[in-house]
Amino acid sequence: MTDVLIIGGGLAGLVSSIELAQRGFMVVVVERKTYPFHRVCGEYVSNEVRPYLEKLGLKLNELGIKEIQRFQFTSPSGRVLETDLDMGGFGISRYALDFALFELAKKKGVEFVLGETVDNVECTNDECKATTVNHLHLSARIVLGSFGKNSRMDKALDRDFTHKKSPYIGVKYHIRTKFPQDLIALHNFQDGYCGISAIEEDRYCLCYLTTRNNIRKHGTIVDMEREVLWKNPHLKRLFTESEFIFERPEVINEFSFEPKHIVENHILMVGDAAGLITPLCGNGMAMAIHGGKIAAALTAQFLNGNLTRIALEKQYKKAWKREFAARLWVGRNVQRLFGDAWLSEVALSFFGLGKPLLRFVIKNTHGKPIE
């Protein structure tokens, strides 16, 4: 029996675990992999969470982060539009950031169960009981769901969005190449878009979103990249003139951008389990970190007896929607302008009429700095 069980050790889960352990609660995190490991992710973090991460105890500069101050996007034909990022951000791999948070959490007293997957949770008003695929039984006063973009827990909970087939696939590489380290770029192609930005050790994250149909049409990921992505001259240069560090890319299938319930079966959802912002907007990591902070603060009130479970769930839904719902709505609607060659060209022309239009979109998918 523990105070808090967190299912999934991504950014939101790790941040929540650190916050709650610092407040004196017993916390167990179940993660199906063993740190450090790679995740499919754009690996850009808005500076809105930077002061908060440093206050938690992370020494970001020692992790080799890269400062990012400019944004560029290109149409499939290669036309370019650039603007400054008002708040800016930094680049760091999930391999490095998640591992640093994991090490910090252990120092704070968080207990980890690694290499296990939770496949069932049952909650009453008094406690929650979880079972893993290897028949480990765990009990907690409250459970946070931080199981990412695509999890068997989503299906076990019969979440609404799982009934809609998602067409998306995400692919990530780490590369070495010639590219400005203070720039994050988004290159459009037919049925998708690809981001590139600097991370630690003079490497770059090259991550793209497309559809399964796009890959089926061309047979393999490599063939699809040659036939589709390379039509954008910026992407062709990156793929032909860069050193690819991974033997094979990291790939994730069938993740959904559909709206999600913030609380399911008394489980507070955090990070991508609560709602996934389109990679087009490049701010999912900051949202996960901020969401973990919100969940931890309210959970602490519940554990201290200041909130009933019903009040906790109500306040968490309200706080989450106030902070993130508008960002997700903007992201989903802006995404419709991209992924189609013709619409991408039109969108670039539209935003090119005035950079304030582009900066307005960026501003409305980012939040204010948190401490």
NORZIHU-V727982 format. One record per backbone hydrogen bond with DSSP energy under -1.0 kcal/mol. CO is the residue of the C=O (numbers start at 1). NH is the residue of the N-H. If there is no record, write none. Layout:
# NORZIHU-V727982
CO;NH + CO;NH
This chain:
# NORZIHU-V727982
2;141 + 3;142 + 4;28 + 5;144 + 6;30 + 7;146 + 10;14 + 11;15 + 12;16 + 13;17 + 14;18 + 15;19 + 16;20 + 17;21 + 18;22 + 20;25 + 21;24 + 26;4 + 27;111 + 28;6 + 29;113 + 30;8 + 31;115 + 31;116 + 43;92 + 45;90 + 46;49 + 48;370 + 49;53 + 50;54 + 51;55 + 52;56 + 53;58 + 58;60 + 60;63 + 60;65 + 61;64 + 66;91 + 68;89 + 69;85 + 70;184 + 71;83 + 72;186 + 73;81 + 74;188 + 75;78 + 79;75 + 81;73 + 83;71 + 88;47 + 89;68 + 90;45 + 91;66 + 93;97 + 94;98 + 96;100 + 97;101 + 98;102 + 99;103 + 100;104 + 101;105 + 102;106 + 103;107 + 104;108 + 105;110 + 106;109 + 111;29 + 113;31 + 117;133 + 120;131 + 122;129 + 127;124 + 128;140 + 129;122 + 130;138 + 131;119 + 131;120 + 132;135 + 136;132 + 138;130 + 139;2 + 140;128 + 142;5 + 143;268 + 144;7 + 145;270 + 152;156 + 153;157 + 154;159 + 155;158 + 159;162 + 160;163 + 161;164 + 167;212 + 168;254 + 169;210 + 170;252 + 171;208 + 172;250 + 173;206 + 174;245 + 175;204 + 176;243 + 180;183 + 182;69 + 182;70 + 184;72 + 185;196 + 186;74 + 187;194 + 189;192 + 192;189 + 193;209 + 194;187 + 195;207 + 196;185 + 197;205 + 200;203 + 203;199 + 204;175 + 205;197 + 206;173 + 207;195 + 208;171 + 209;193 + 210;169 + 211;215 + 212;216 + 213;217 + 215;219 + 220;224 + 221;225 + 222;226 + 223;227 + 224;228 + 225;230 + 228;231 + 229;232 + 232;236 + 233;237 + 234;238 + 235;239 + 236;240 + 237;241 + 243;176 + 250;172 + 252;170 + 262;269 + 264;267 + 267;264 + 268;145 + 270;273 + 271;274 + 271;275 + 278;281 + 283;287 + 284;288 + 285;289 + 286;290 + 287;291 + 288;292 + 289;293 + 290;294 + 291;295 + 292;296 + 293;297 + 294;298 + 295;299 + 296;300 + 297;301 + 298;302 + 299;303 + 300;304 + 301;306 + 302;305 + 308;312 + 309;313 + 310;314 + 311;315 + 312;316 + 313;317 + 314;318 + 315;319 + 316;320 + 317;321 + 318;322 + 319;323 + 320;324 + 321;325 + 324;328 + 325;329 + 326;330 + 327;331 + 328;332 + 329;333 + 330;334 + 331;335 + 334;337 + 335;338 + 339;191 + 340;344 + 341;345 + 342;346 + 343;347 + 344;348 + 345;349 + 346;350 + 347;351 + 348;352 + 350;353 + 351;354 + 354;357 + 355;359 + 356;360 + 357;361 + 358;362 + 359;363 + 360;364 + 362;365 + 363;366
